[in-house]
Amino acid sequence: MTAAITSRSVEFVFAFGLVVLLCGCGCGPRPAVPETLPAFLTDQEFWSLITEFSEPGGYFPSDNFLSNESGYQNVIPALLKTLKPGGAYIGVGPEQNFTYIVALRPRIAFIIDIRRQNMLEHLFYKALMETSADRAEFLSRLFARPNRVDSVTRSTTEALFRAYGSGQPSAPFFETNITRVMNYLQNEKGFKLSEEDKAGIRHVAEAFFKSGPDLTYTFLGGYGNFERTPTYSELMSEGDGVSRNWNFLATEDQFRLIQHMQKRNLIVPVVGDFAGQKAIRSVAHYVREHRSIIRAFYTSNVEQYLFLDDGKWKQFYDNVLLMPTDSASTFIRYVPVPWSLGRHHGTLASPMNSIVQAYRFGGIQGYYDVVRRSRGSTE
């Protein structure tokens, strides 16, 4: 009897130790107690999260006024089969995050980008969304086209963009809008913007004013020079390839969903390096402290750049190890064609836990190792 008990005890200790080893990355079972993520943040709390979680801005050779990832919605139908609403979303870059938020319905979203300009662009979006009555007014002010059109519930994205694409930008209207945005952010919301921040917001606003719906992603070197990138109106008009367009401008209801989250300060833009010591770790701690999990982490193709430095990609996955996740938590990544292994390209997904476990046990040594563990919408 003693020998049998000892044997079973050893088996139990081994099994328990294996579970601890595999789940030490924060990928334990879904919290047994209800999550305590806030239903809203005060303006002061929102600004405090930005300032406390952010790192010094870094360099990236692009303005990234909008995404250049045509077809990024195609992975959404597959994501919806495994990801439930709630929890936290982490993303990078500008407006494509709104599309994923519409589809995945997180309770709170953090947008982490190394460029401070990206945080300022999100504040520009926030001000316009919170003070516009509907999609039509939002677009009129975004592009500084005063020819406001009717935005009835059935208006398609294509119809709205045709209307504003044919309109002429107005310099006086632009100045009125930018003044209103600055007053709203500083005086009504109480955000402490530096003179450099205000110049950065104006720089973003001028790009939308000058190019209108034909605005495209801009890149000053490296990847991005080899093919035409989609315009703002083209990206807004795309669908998921199966059933619908999840973009925040596709319907009034989808616009109001994002507008509602903005008004409740639940889309928090943070300045941070994925390989840094503060931003990602602060978000991970915040989500864990509120007994919740990271359900989705949209990385775009940032990992591709991190793998150019042997230290940075390891620091990034060390940061991911600290995130509270579960078995359904998912990376969403964009894989450019040159890195596609002849098969995997476009927007792909992979379980976060499988990636970090592979990293822990030496299975990740290069970007190709990440790509081959990712799957597309039809795989």
N, C-alpha and C positions, 0 to 999 in steps of 0.2 A: 504493500500500500504506500509506504513512504517513497519507494523508488518511483512508483507511478505518479504520485503527487509532484515529486521533484521534476520528473520529465515534463509533465504538463506545465509546471511553473516555468521551466526553461523555455518551452515553446511559447508561452504567453509573453514572457519578457522579450524574446526575440521579435515576436510579432508587434508588440507595443513599440519597441525600439525602432523597427522598420517604419511604422506609421509616423513616429516623431521625425525620423530622418527625412522621409518623403514630404512631410507637411510642414517642415520647419520654415518653408518659404512664405508662410502665411496663408497657405491654401487649405486650411482646415475646413471642417464642415460648416455649413451655413449657420450663422449665429442662432442660438436657441431662443434668445430674447429679441423682442422687436427692435428694429433699428431706430436710432434717435436722431437721424439726420433732420435738420430743420425744415419746416414748411416754408419759411421765409427768413431772410436775413435783413437786419436794419442796414441803412446806408453806411453807418459807421462800422458795423460788423463786416460788411462786404469790403469796404476799403481797407480795413485792418487785415483781412485775409490776403488781399493783394500785396500790401506792403510787407507783411510779416513772412509770407511764403516766398516772395520773389527774390531772385538773385540779380546781380548786376547784368545788364543786357550784354549779349554777345553778338558776334558777327556771323552773318550768313549772306552769301552773294546773290540776294534776291529781295525784291520788295514783297513778293507773295501777297499782292492785294487780293487775290482770289486763287482758288485751287486750279491746278492744271491737270487734274486726274479725271479725265472723261471716263464714264462708266463706273464711278465709285459706288453707285447705288446697287450695282448688280449683286453684291454680296448680302444685301439686307434680307431677302427672303430666307436665306440659309441661317442668318443670325437669329431671326425671329423664331426659329424652331427650337432654339436652346436657351435664349436669353429672355428672362422675365423682366417686366418693368420694375423700377425701383433701384436702390443702390446708387452707386456713383459711376459717373462716366469721366474718363480722362481723354483729352484729344490734343491735337496740335494744329496750328494753322488757322486760317480765317473761317469763311462761311460754311464750308462743307461740314463742320461740326454741327451746325444747326440741323442739317438733314439727318444725321445719325441720331441726334437728340429727339427729333420728331418721331423717328421709327422706334427707338429703343426705350423711350420714356424713363430716363433716370430721374431720381429724386433731386440730384444735384450734379452739376457738371463743372469740371475744372479744365481750362484750356491752358496748356503749358507750352510756351514757345521761347526760344532763346532770344528772339528779337523783341525788344521793348515796343517797337512799332506795332507788332501784332496785338499786344495788350491794348495799345491806344486805338487800333482799328476796332477792336471789340467794344471799347468804350464809345466810339463813334456810332457803331451799330446800335448799341444799347440806348443811347440818347435818342436816336431816330425812331427806334421801335417803340420806346416807352411813350413818345410824344406824338405818334402818328395814329390816326384813327383806323387806318386799314392799309392793305398792301399798296393801293394806288398812291396814297399820300406818302407812304414810306419811299416808294420808288421815285416819286416826284422830287422829294427832298434829297434822296441819295444821289441822283444824277443832276440836281439843280435844273430840272425841266419844269417850268411852271404850268405847262398844259396838263393839269391834273385831269385824269379820266375817271369815269365811273368804275367802281370795283365791286360789282355785284357778286354774289356767292358763286355764280356759275362762270365767272370770267376765268379764262384759261391763262396760264403763264405766258403762252405765245401771244395772246391778244394784248396783254398788258405791255409786253416788251415791244411789240410792234408800235403801240401808241407812243411809248416814250422814246423808242428808237427814231421815230420820225420827228420828234420835237427838237427844238433848239435850246441849248443851254443858255441860262441867263446869269450874267455876272452879278447883277444886283441881288437876284434871288439866292445865288450861292452865298454872298456875303451875309444876307439875312439869316440863312440857314446855319452857317458856321458860327455866327454870333449867338444864335439861339442854342446851339449845341453846347458851346462853351459856358454860357450862362447856366444852362440846365445842370451840367456836370459839376460846376464849381459852386454855384449859389444855391441850387435846389437840392442837389445830392450831397454837397459838402466835400467833394473829392479835392484833395490838395494837388493840383497840377502845377508842375514847374513850367517856366517859359519854354523850355525844350519840349516838354510834353505837349503843350499847346501848339507848338510849331509842328510836331509830329502828327497830331490829329489833323491839322490843316493840310499837311502833305498828303495824307490818305484821302481827305475829302477832295482835294484838287485832282487826284487821279480819277475818281469817279465822275467829277464834273467835266474834265477834259475829254474822256473817252466814252462816257455814257455806257449804254448796254454792250458796246463793243470792247469794253475793257478786257484785257487778257493778262494772264500771269506774265511777269517780267523776270528775266534772268540775265545776269551779267557775265556768266561764264559757266562752263561745265554742262551737266545734263540739262536739257531744255532747249538747246539750240538746234536740235536735229529735226524737229517736226513742229507743225503748227499746233498751237495750244487753243483750247476752246475759249470762246468769249463768255462773258458773264451771262448773257441771255441764253446761250446754248447750254451752259451748265444748269441753269435754273429750269430748263425745259426738258431735261433728261428724265427718264424713269428708271425703274429697277430691272427692266427687261422682262418682267413677268406680269405685273398687275397694275402698278401705279407709280406716280412721281411723289417721292417722300420729301421733296424740297420744301423749305419753310415758305416759299412764295407760290407753291402750287395751288393752294386753296386758302380761303380766309381762315378756316379752322386751324390749319397748320401754322399759319402766320400767328394766330392768336395764342397757340400753344407756346411758341417761343416768346412772344410778347409777354405772356403771363409769367413765364420763368424769369424773364428779364426784370419785370416789375417787382418780383419777389427776390431779386438779387441772387438767383440760384445758378447763374452761368458766370463763373468766376475766372477771369483771365489772369494768368500768373506768368511772370517772366522767369524762365528757368532753363537750364541746360539739362537734358536727359541724363547726362553723366555727372551732374552737379551734386553737391552735398546737402542741398536745402530744399528746393522746390518739390521734387517728387516725394522726398522723405516727409516733408511737412504735410502734403496731401494724404499720403499713406497713413500717417499718424492721426490726422483729423478723421478720416473715414473709420479707422479702427476704433478710435475713441468714441465714435457715435454708433458703434456696434453694427457696422454695415460692411459691405464689400465693394470692391471695384468690379463691376460687371463687364465693362468694355474699356479697352485702351486702344484708341486709334493713334498709331505711330506714323502714318503716312510712310515715307521712305527714309525717315531719320536714321533708322538702324544702318542703312547703307553707308551713311556718312560716318557714323560712330565706328564702324569696322575699319575705317581708314587709320584709326589710332588704336593700337592693341590695348591701351589702358582704358580708353573711353567706353568701348562696348562692354568690357567687364564691369566697369563702374555702373553702367546703366542697369545691367542685369542684377548687380548687387542691390541696387535701389528697388528693382522689381521684387526681389526676394522679401522686402519689407512690407509689401502690399497685402492687405487682407483680401483674399480671393476665395473662390470655391471652384468646383470641377467644371462649372459652365463659363467661368470668366474667360474672356476672349480678347486676343490681340487682333486688331484690324490693321492691315498694312498694305501699302501700295508698293508693288514690285515693278520697276521699270523693265522694259523689254530686254535691254542688254544683260540683265541679271536673271532672266526668266528660265534658264536651264532648258530653253526650247519648248517648255510646256507651261510652267507657272509664270503668269504675268498678270498685270492688272491688280485689282483690289482682292486681297486674299485674307483668310482668317486662320487662326490656330489657337487651341486652348493655351492660356497663359501658363497653366501648371506644367504642361508637357514641355514647354520651352525652358522654364526655369529649372525643372528637374534635369533636363538634358544638359543645361549649363552646369548645374552642380556636379554632375558625374562626367564632365568632360566631353559631352556630345556636341557642344557648340564650340567650334574653332574658327568659323568664318561666316560671312553673310549667306553663302550658299547653304549652310547647315540650317539656317533659319528659314530660307525660302523653301527648301524641300520638305519642311515640316508644316508648310502652309497649304491650304486648299482653297480652290475657287468656288464660285457659286454653283457649279454643276458637278463637283467631285464629291 
